[in-house]
Structures are given as structure tokens and as C-alpha cells.
Amino acid sequence: MPAIVEIQNLSKSYQRDSMSIPVLENINLNIPEGEFLALMGPSGSGKSTLLNMIAGIDRPTSGQVVVAGTNLAALNESGLAKWRSNHVGFIFQFYNLMPVLTAFENVELPLHLTNLSKKERDAHVRKVLEIVGLSDRLHHYPNQLSGGQQQRVAIARAIVTDPTLIVADEPTGDLDRKSAEEIMILLSRLNQELKKTIVMVTHDPHAAEKAHTKRQLDKGSLN
């Protein structure tokens, strides 16, 4: 399969006063379309920083990140924001749901940035909530849902725009073992049945077992 993500000689440093603190050093990585990749490593190894580069949230100090043919460094901030909304579905450890919105409304949020009609938005939301097994929870608020159900809502929100790429940062980190297993089965289904490319950061070897490929980050280097 062709590479959907191409990373060449990527390095990232942060400035703290007069000091330059390296986080990633000379990363080279190609991710084929349809891949399910787990990025592993200890805390502070640069996993989330690399994920943020792939998702267009952060910029490299040097090197380049090309996703689906777009060199992210060539985009200005507004261009990058538009690119993210069109191409990336985000899944976070703590769900990042709006507490005052129902499951339906949380999932619908990204669609307000599209040209879809209200009827089309409604159909999209119902479809993805069915995919994640929450058709009976459309009108429940986050505090009426379990942690696993909240993460399912977050996954539905991530896929409702049919993104090129799903990025997941410790998606099972706040869940009990049973809920974590259910979420990983769901992500595996999205990868296998919907052919979604998934890049996941995790420190959990059980979660990583569902990935096709595991890569280890250690002190800013990729192994």
C-alpha cells in the first residue's frame, strides 16, 4: 500500500529560556494507507509529540511531515486548521466531550464546519453512533454515560467526517480493563472494516496487541 504518512529527518526541540531541549531526533517513518500503528515508549520519550506532528497540531523544528500528499510545513495556521478538520479524527485519553451537549450533539459538532444540510448531518451522526453501538444513547449527556460509552461517543465524533487518518492518544488510559478491551476491538473493526488508518500512542501492551505494527520511541529516537 502507498504511504499515507511520510516523515523524513524530523527533529523537534523546545526552547526554555536560552536552552534548547530536544524531544525528537532524526525521525524517519512511513505509514502505509490502512495501517494500524502503535507508538510505544516510556513517559517523556516523545510519543505524543510525534503524534501531534502527524496530526498537524505541532510543527517540527526541522525535517518534514507529508500526510496524504500534503506537506504540513507548507501550510499557515489557518490552512493547517482547515486541513485538520478535513483529514484528521482525534481520540483523546479523557474523551474531551462537551458536558452540556448530548451524545448526538457532541458527535455532530465537527459537521457544523461542513456544507452538509441538517438532514445529512442527522444521518451521518446516527450512522456512526450505530457503528460504535450507541444508537440507544443519542440523547444522553456525558455524565449519564460510563467511561467506555463516553470514549465510544468520542470515537464516533472522530469518524463522523470520514477522516483520512485517525490519531489516538492513550485511548484506553482512563478505562478499566473490560472497557479498554471493548474500545480496542472497536478500533480494530474501524481499521479492518472501514479501512481507517490509525496511529495510536499507548503505554499499554494489551492495547498495542491490536495494532498491525508496533514502534518504540526512546529518548527521542524511533526503533
N, C-alpha and C positions, 0 to 999 in steps of 0.2 A: 504494500500500500504506500502511496506517496506520503511524505512527511507533511503533517498539518502544522507542526511547530518546529522551527529550525532556529537553534540557538548557537551562536558562534562567538567564541572567545569572550564570553560575558564575564565582567567583573563588576562588583558593587562595593563601594566604600561609603561610609557616613562620616561627616565632619563633626567633631566635638571639640569646640574651641579651635586650637591650632593643630589638633591631632586628626589624622585620617585613620579610621577604623575599618579594616577590610572585613567584609561579610561573605562575599563570594569571589572566587578567584579562577579565572580562565575556564568557565563552564562551557562545554560543548555537548549539545544534546539534540537529537532528532526524535520527534514523537510522531509515529505513523497515524494516519487517519483511522479511527476506530479502536485505538489503543486504550487500555485501562492501566495507567501508570501510578504506582505508589512511590512517593518520595519519602524516604525514612531517614532517621538520624536523631541524635540527642538534641535536647533543647539548646538553642544558640548555634546550631550547625548551618543555618541559612535556608531551611526548608521553606518557611513561609515567605521569605524574601524572594526566593526563586519563583514560587507560585505567583506572587504579586507581579513579578516581571512578565510572566507568561500571560497573566490576565490584564496587563496594561494598567495596573494600579500604580506601579512604581517604574522608574526608568533606570537602566544600567548606567554605571559610570563610564564603562567602555564595552565594546562589543555590540552585537545586535540580536534582536529577537524578531523573527518573522513568523506571523501566525496567519495561516490561510492566504499566503501571498502578500500580506501587508507588513511592511517594516514599521514597527510601532514607534521607533525613534523618530521617524519622519513626520509623525502627527503632532499637532499642537494640542493643548489641553482640551479644547472643545472637540477637536477631531477625535481625540482619544476617548473622551466620554461617549461620543456617538458610536464609536467603534465597539466599545464595551457593551453598550446597550443592545447592539445588533448581533454580537458574536459570542458573548460570554454569559454563562449561567453560574451564579455564585452560591455555594453552600458553605455555611459557617458553623463553627462548633456550637454557638449559643443561639442559633436559629435566626436572630435578627428580625423577628416578626414585629409588626406594629400592634401593640396590645389593644388599641381601640378599634381595630378592624377585624372582621370575621375572617375565617379561613378563605372564603371566596374572595373577599376584598383584598386580602394580602396577596393572593396569587394573581389577582387582576392588575395589581399596581404597575408592573413593567409594561403592560399592554396599553396603558394610557399614553405611552411615548410613541405608539404606532398609529397608523392610519385606519386601524380596524374599527368597524362600527360597533355599537353596543351589543348588537345581536351576535356578531362574530366574536367579540371578547367573551361573551357569556358562554358560547360553545367551546371556545378554547379552554376556559377555566374549568368547566365541567368535565371536559375530556381528560385533562391532566390530573384532576383530583380523583377521577375514576382510576387512572393508571396507578396512582400511589395508594389506592384503597381507602379513600376518604369521601366517597360520594355521600355518605350519611352524616358528614360533619361540616357541610358547606357553611352553615350559619353559626358555628361555634367560634367563640373567641379563644385566643391562645391560652388564657388561664383556665379554660374549660377542657383543655386537651392535655394528654400526657406528653412527656418529653419526646418520646418516639413519634407521636402523632404530630407534634409541632415540627419536628425535623422533616416529616413527610410533606407537611404544608410548604416548608422551605424548599424542598426538592421540587415540588410542583411549581412553585414560583420560579425556580431556576430553569425549568424546561419549557415554560409556557410560551416563550418567544422562539422556541426551536433553535437554540443557540448552536454555533459551530463547535463550541468547547464548553465542558463543564469543569469548573475548578472547585475542589472541596478541601477545606482546611480543617482537619481533625473532625470530620463529620460525626464520629461516634464518641468524641471525647467527653460529652456530658451525659452519656446514656448508660443505663445498666446493660449487662451482657446480652440479655434476650433482645432488648430493643436495638442494641448495636448490631446484632446478627441480622435482624429484620431489615435494618437500613442498608446493610452491606448486600443483602440479597436483592433489595430493590435497585441499588446502584448497578449491580451486576446485570440485572434484567435490562436496565436502560442501555447499558453498553452492548449487550448481546442482541436484544430485540429491536431497539431503536437505533443501534449503531452509533451511539453517542461516544465521542472521545472524552475520556475523563482523566484528569490529573488530580491526584489526591495526596495531600500531606497527612501522614499519620505516624504515631509512635507505637501503634498497636499492631503487633504481628498477626493477630487474628483478623483484623480488618484488612491488612495487606495481603492476606491469602487469597482474597477475591480478585486482586489485580492480576493482569497478564504479566506485568513486568515490575520488578522492584529495583529501585536505585537508591544508593546510600549516600547521604551527604555527611561529611565530617570536617569540621573546621573550615568550611567554605569550599571544599573540594568535592567533586562528584565521583563516586566509584560505581 
